[in-house]
Amino acid sequence: MDVEMKIQEPINKVTRKQKLKNYSKHPGSFLLALLTKLAILLTVLALGFILIYILVKGIPNLSTDLFALKYTTENVSMLPAIINTLMITLLSLCIAGPIGIFSAIYLVEYAKKGNKLVGVVRVTAETLTGIPSIVYGLFGMLFFVTTLKCGYSLLAGALTLSIMVLPVIMRTTEEALLAVPNSFREGSFGLGAGKLRTIFKIVLPSAVPGILAGVILAIGRMVGETAALIYTAGTVAEIPSSIMSSGRTLAIHMYSLSKEGLYTNQAYATAVVLLIVVVLINMLSNFVAKKFTKK
């Protein structure tokens, strides 16, 4: 170990000297490097400030009353909102996940190169990603709530969220599939495997980490969504009896409490729980991704 450290020290010194010389020759490179590091520092500081602010404001206000089974104006329980959040997120993933993944499989594995339909789908997906959530909410209210007569329900909210996150899942899955080396496919074909078997046994397992990254992004957007769900899922603070019942999610619950102005402390406590839920979901997704990578 000592020998390795002695060898690495002069190498590090050389590389640092070379970098300084390169920066002196190209001041623009030095400026870009400085701006990049400054951007990283600002991002970390902003994220750290937000997290610390939420935790400091919210943790002291956590109490057992906030986790009561039934919501009242006295306890303003968030437990029904937690259950609604998990239900609507799971339902949305069950709808958007398979559609997005199988659409990406078709675009990468089956569609011919230079196909105009593929180009149209990709442009459309990128356009849908940038549409404001309030527009999705109004569309969901007009189509799912009114036209299809789903009413203000978890189903209407889940269908609206599915349309919102579908482009994210599809595009990230497509990029993950494109990142799988063609040698994997050629080796599988060489061993006599068919197209379908190669996709599900070779390509998809290799692309799981990238696919899960898209799923995590989709979950983050669904859990924090308010505008689209107010117009579709409603704001009823109760545990739903079915997917056709109305219910508020954690984000809507926090918004409602802060809007009323009487439960600001409880709104901060809800923000802490929302943050914990997102972190736990991300940890679970990373754990599954690592398991697939080891296999």
WOCOR-V599972 format. One line per field, one symbol per residue. ss: DSSP state (2 for helix, 1 for strand, 0 for the rest). burial: # if it has 16 or more other C-alpha atoms within 10 Angstrom, else .. Layout:
ss=???
burial=???
//
This chain:
ss=0222222222222222222222222022222222222222222222222222222222200002222000000000002222222222222222222222222222222200000222222222222220002222222222222220000002222222222222222222222222000222222222000022222222222222222222222222222000222200000000000000000002222222222200022222222222222222222222222222220
burial=.............................#.......................##.###.##..###..##...###########.###.###.###.###.###.###........#...#..#..##...##.######.###....#############################.#....#..#.........##..###############.#######################..################....#############.##...#..##..#......
//
